[in-house]
């Protein structure tokens, strides 16, 4: 590919890092970085990650600083970073697709042969015999955040049709950089395929997939059994602004339920005595936040993140 592409990319120190500052790189620099596996010496929640999105600049007057414990917007979070919330996204520079055992590496290589892309095997590649790999497609032009919201359903269907995990099309998703445990290094693979940058406008011509029919709506009792869960990184809309689920530490009223088609925020969120945030919806019942298996690790990371926030705020 003769033309030099400059893209925006955002790196995070670890999974719970909530502070974003996008940087510019050439596609060639990304290729060099993404085709080398680093040694995974830490738990996966402590490994560095990337986002294919560009975030707003700190100087942007529309930056969303997030909410404090009283539900009020932070005045300043950092002189160098914005909060990692979807309301601070600007545009998308790469499409990332994950494969979790339903395609061979040869099939993945053939599927994406026409397009400029990188593939690297992920941390748990070949664990229990499953081929796990990540595809990073270069976009011909950045996709604005508003357009992504309009085309997300078509993009998810496209990913499903290709046998990929459609959840990688979730907004504001972040991904672990190429890493491998030293004992598995002989299984790690990566490659760069030269081709055409992917034109996201093809999604505009795709029909919107029909919504699945709900035969028996879930009752509040079934909700309590965990069929639907909130994720810690989910961002809920409220009358006073967006709030991240894991940041909920008190009752907040006038919340928009994300699980059905209401447009008026009229539900509420709160937190249990054990510290688990939950949403109470008249239609869906009570929906609890899904707890990570390694809460101790995540709590430690949260403390590191808070120290980082304070340190960045004290920089001149």
C-alpha positions in Angstrom: 0.0 0.0 0.0 1.9 3.1 -1.3 -0.3 5.7 0.4 0.7 6.6 4.0 -2.3 6.5 6.4 -2.2 8.5 9.6 -4.7 7.1 12.2 -5.7 8.0 15.7 -5.4 5.3 18.4 -5.8 5.4 22.1 -3.8 3.3 24.6 -4.6 2.3 28.1 -2.2 1.0 30.8 -4.6 -1.6 32.1 -8.2 -2.8 31.9 -9.6 -0.4 34.5 -7.7 2.7 33.2 -10.5 5.3 32.7 -8.4 8.1 31.3 -8.0 8.5 27.5 -5.6 10.6 25.4 -5.5 9.7 21.7 -2.3 9.8 19.7 -1.5 9.9 16.0 0.5 7.1 14.4 1.1 5.9 10.8 -0.5 2.7 9.9 3.1 1.3 9.4 3.9 2.0 13.0 0.7 0.2 14.1 1.6 -2.8 11.9 5.1 -3.0 13.5 3.6 -2.8 17.1 0.7 -5.2 16.5 2.7 -8.0 14.8 5.0 -8.5 17.9 3.7 -10.3 21.0 5.0 -9.0 24.3 5.4 -11.3 27.3 2.3 -11.5 29.5 3.9 -11.4 32.9 0.9 -10.1 34.7 -2.8 -11.0 35.0 -4.7 -10.0 31.9 -6.5 -7.2 33.7 -3.1 -5.6 34.1 -2.0 -5.8 30.5 -1.9 -2.8 28.2 -4.8 -2.3 25.8 -5.9 -0.1 22.9 -9.0 1.5 21.5 -9.6 2.0 17.7 -11.4 5.3 18.6 -10.3 8.9 18.8 -11.4 10.7 21.9 -12.1 14.4 22.3 -9.3 16.7 23.3 -9.2 18.0 26.8 -9.7 21.5 25.5 -13.0 20.5 23.8 -15.9 22.4 25.6 -18.2 19.4 25.1 -15.9 17.0 27.1 -17.9 14.8 29.5 -16.0 14.7 32.8 -18.2 12.0 34.3 -20.1 12.1 37.6 -18.9 12.3 41.2 -20.5 10.3 44.0 -23.2 12.9 44.4 -24.2 12.7 40.7 -22.6 16.0 39.8 -20.2 16.5 36.9 -16.5 16.6 37.7 -15.1 20.1 36.9 -11.6 18.8 36.1 -10.3 15.2 35.9 -6.9 15.7 34.3 -5.0 18.3 32.3 -4.0 15.6 29.8 -6.8 13.0 29.6 -10.6 12.8 29.2 -12.8 10.2 30.8 -13.2 6.9 29.0 -16.9 7.3 28.3 -18.7 6.9 25.0 -19.9 10.6 25.1 -16.2 11.5 24.6 -15.8 9.5 21.4 -15.2 11.3 18.1 -14.5 8.8 15.3 -13.4 5.2 14.6 -10.2 4.4 12.6 -10.2 0.6 12.7 -12.7 -2.2 12.9 -11.6 -5.0 15.3 -13.1 -8.5 15.1 -12.4 -11.4 17.5 -12.6 -15.1 16.6 -13.1 -17.6 19.4 -12.6 -21.0 17.9 -15.1 -21.2 15.0 -12.5 -20.4 12.3 -9.0 -21.6 11.5 -6.2 -19.1 11.0 -6.2 -20.1 7.3 -9.9 -19.4 7.0 -9.4 -16.0 8.7 -6.6 -15.2 6.3 -8.8 -16.0 3.3 -11.8 -14.1 4.6 -10.0 -10.8 4.8 -7.6 -11.2 2.0 -8.9 -8.2 -0.1 -8.4 -5.7 2.7 -5.5 -4.1 4.5 -5.4 -5.7 8.0 -3.4 -7.2 10.8 -4.1 -10.5 12.6 -2.6 -11.6 15.8 -3.4 -14.6 18.1 -4.8 -13.5 21.5 -3.7 -14.4 25.0 -5.7 -17.6 25.3 -4.9 -18.9 21.8 -5.2 -22.7 21.6 -6.2 -23.0 25.3 -8.5 -26.0 25.3 -7.7 -26.4 21.6 -9.6 -23.2 20.5 -8.1 -20.9 17.8 -8.4 -17.4 19.2 -7.3 -14.5 17.0 -8.0 -10.8 16.5 -8.4 -9.0 13.2 -7.7 -5.3 12.9 -9.0 -3.7 9.7 -7.8 -0.3 8.6 -10.7 2.0 7.6 -10.3 4.0 4.4 -11.8 7.1 6.2 -12.7 7.6 9.9 -16.3 6.7 10.8 -17.9 9.5 12.9 -19.4 8.4 16.2 -22.9 9.5 15.2 -22.7 7.3 12.0 -21.4 4.4 14.0 -24.5 4.6 16.2 -26.8 4.5 13.1 -25.0 1.6 11.5 -24.0 -0.5 14.6 -26.8 -3.1 14.0 -25.7 -3.7 10.4 -22.1 -3.9 11.5 -22.9 -6.5 14.2 -24.9 -8.6 11.7 -21.9 -8.4 9.3 -19.5 -9.6 12.0 -21.9 -12.5 12.8 -22.1 -13.4 9.2 -18.3 -13.6 9.0 -18.3 -15.9 12.1 -16.8 -13.2 14.4 -17.9 -12.2 17.8 -20.4 -9.3 17.3 -19.7 -7.9 20.7 -16.5 -6.4 19.4 -18.8 -3.9 17.7 -19.9 -2.6 21.1 -19.3 1.1 21.4 -16.1 2.1 23.4 -14.8 -1.5 23.5 -11.0 -1.8 24.3 -8.7 -4.7 23.4 -5.6 -6.2 24.8 -2.5 -5.6 22.7 -0.6 -8.6 21.3 0.6 -10.6 24.3 1.5 -14.2 25.0 2.5 -16.3 28.0 6.1 -17.4 27.7 5.2 -21.1 27.8 2.8 -20.5 24.9 5.1 -18.4 22.7 5.7 -21.1 20.2 1.9 -21.0 19.4 1.8 -17.2 18.9 1.2 -16.0 15.3 0.7 -12.7 13.6 0.7 -11.2 10.1 0.1 -8.1 8.1 -1.9 -8.4 4.9 -1.5 -5.7 2.2 -4.8 -4.8 0.5 -7.4 -2.1 0.2 -8.4 -0.1 3.3 -11.9 -1.1 4.3 -14.7 1.3 3.1 -17.3 1.5 5.9 -19.9 3.0 3.6 -20.8 -0.6 2.5 -22.8 -0.8 5.8 -25.1 2.0 4.6 -26.4 -0.3 1.8 -27.1 -3.2 4.2 -30.7 -3.6 5.4 -31.3 -3.3 9.1 -31.7 -6.8 10.5 -35.1 -7.4 12.1 -35.3 -7.4 15.8 -35.8 -10.9 17.4 -39.3 -11.5 18.5 -39.8 -11.7 22.2 -42.1 -14.6 22.9 -42.2 -14.4 26.7 -41.0 -11.2 28.3 -38.7 -11.8 31.2 -40.3 -11.3 34.6 -38.6 -9.5 37.5 -38.1 -12.9 39.2 -36.2 -14.2 36.2 -34.1 -11.1 36.0 -33.0 -11.7 39.6 -31.7 -15.1 38.5 -29.1 -13.3 36.3 -30.4 -13.8 32.7 -29.6 -10.1 32.1 -26.6 -8.4 33.7 -25.2 -4.9 33.8 -21.5 -4.8 32.9 -19.1 -2.6 35.0 -18.1 -0.6 31.8 -21.7 0.0 30.7 -22.7 3.7 30.6 -26.3 4.5 31.6 -28.1 7.7 30.6 -29.6 9.8 33.3 -31.4 13.1 33.5 -28.3 14.6 35.0 -25.8 13.0 32.5 -24.2 9.7 31.8 -22.9 7.4 34.6 -20.7 4.3 34.4 -22.2 1.3 36.2 -19.2 0.6 38.3 -19.2 4.2 39.6 -22.7 3.9 41.0 -22.4 4.3 44.8 -25.8 5.7 45.8 -29.4 6.0 44.5 -29.8 7.9 41.3 -33.2 8.6 39.9 -34.4 9.4 36.4 -32.3 6.7 34.7 -32.9 5.4 31.1 -33.2 1.6 31.0 -31.0 0.2 28.2 -32.9 -3.1 27.8 -36.0 -1.8 26.1 -37.2 1.0 23.9 -38.1 3.7 26.4 -36.8 7.2 25.6 -37.8 8.9 28.8 -35.4 8.3 31.8 -37.7 7.2 34.6 -36.0 4.3 36.4 -33.4 4.4 39.2 -30.1 2.8 40.1 -28.7 2.1 43.6 -26.1 -0.1 45.2 -26.5 -3.0 47.6 -24.9 -3.2 51.1 -22.3 -5.5 49.6 -21.4 -2.8 47.1 -23.0 -4.2 43.9 -24.7 -1.6 41.7 -28.1 -2.5 40.3 -30.9 -1.0 38.1 -34.6 -1.2 39.0 -36.9 -1.0 36.0 -40.7 -1.3 36.0 -40.6 -3.5 32.9 -37.4 -5.4 33.3 -37.3 -5.8 37.1 -34.0 -5.6 39.1 -30.8 -6.0 37.1 -27.5 -6.4 38.9 -24.0 -5.6 37.8 -22.0 -8.7 36.8 -19.2 -9.2 39.2 -15.7 -10.1 37.8 -14.3 -13.3 39.0 -11.2 -11.5 40.3 -12.8 -8.6 42.3 -9.7 -8.3 44.5 -7.5 -7.6 41.5 -10.0 -5.1 40.1 -10.3 -3.3 43.4 -6.5 -2.9 43.5 -6.5 -1.6 39.9 -9.3 0.9 40.9 -7.0 2.3 43.6 -4.1 2.6 41.2 -6.5 4.4 38.8 -7.5 6.9 41.5 -3.9 7.6 42.3 -3.2 8.2 38.7 -6.1 10.6 38.4 -4.9 12.6 41.4 -1.3 12.6 40.0 -2.4 13.8 36.6 -4.6 16.5 38.2 -1.5 17.8 40.1 0.6 18.2 37.0 1.3 21.8 36.0 
